[in-house]
Amino acid sequence: TPVLQKLQSQPAANKADTGPSRFAVYNIRVEGGQIRYADKVLGQTHLIDALSVGIPFISSLPSYTEVDVQPALSARVDGSVLKLQGRTHPFSAGLRSSVEVHWSGVDLARWVAAAKPLLPASLGLDVSAGVLATDLTVSFEHRVPPAVSMLAITGRASVSDLQAKLDGVRLQTRLPSLRLDGIDLLPFEKQARIGAVRLEGLHLDMALPNGHALPRLGPVAVSLDGLDTRAAAAPAKLKIDLADEAGGKVGVSGGVRLAQQDGQIDVSLAGLQTAPWLKALGSEWPLPVEVTQGA
């Protein structure tokens, strides 16, 4: 405010230049900040504390427009640690900027509950536990139309110790570990690549619409390498290993191409006990025969 007031108070003779105001500011710091947000509509409260913001240097002087401005922000957001470190050229052509986003210990149960009013009620999503961690870099560069501006998101993310249920489809799940490595997204260009997806230790409890439970599935392990939406991309390599509570095993391997929406996979079954599955399915779709044994 003092800077703006000083610029506005200059005599008219000094206002002939209609270009942007020229300035240089050093060592902007906010430390120990706290923000409390009370959402009376949804009955939620959120707390951002340990807030620290720093901008060592920023200037619109022509000689400094190509100098990196390096803003930094750190805070606890509802208890999870958030750290941002950026580099930007806010007064140069293209507005080139990048921000490193490190957010750990994110309580998924709290955030899903906060977003629940925005989700379809028929989904019946309820997350009772789970932790999200991200290590991402977000880069931006403005390009003059008809060229498409560049927005890139790269890095990795993980979810651990997830417990969730979908009442809409009578599904409960426990997921110890999900990792996404080699994330490379270009949203404006509608392109996405993920180097590796690893899902380990998943357990699923499912029931039919009439309430009869299907045999429990788990552990389930999924690996997907080279996922790429580009038309010329090679097929992503898919591998799934799955077991059920009766000792049956299912193996899936092959390749999938997202752009063409096709794939080729091999499926193998071993020791899959038919009786418990047919019994559960027969409660929904009665069969004219009872299978008591078989694999």
PyMOL commands that set and color helices and strands:
alter all, ss='L'
color gray80, all
select helices_A, chain A and resi 2-8+12-15+62-64+108-118+121-123+167-169+187-189+274-284
alter helices_A, ss='H'
color red, helices_A
select strands_A, chain A and resi 24-39+44-59+72-77+80-88+97-107+125-141+150-166+171-186+191-206+217-228+236-244+249-257+262-270
alter strands_A, ss='S'
color yellow, strands_A
deselect
rebuild
show_as cartoon
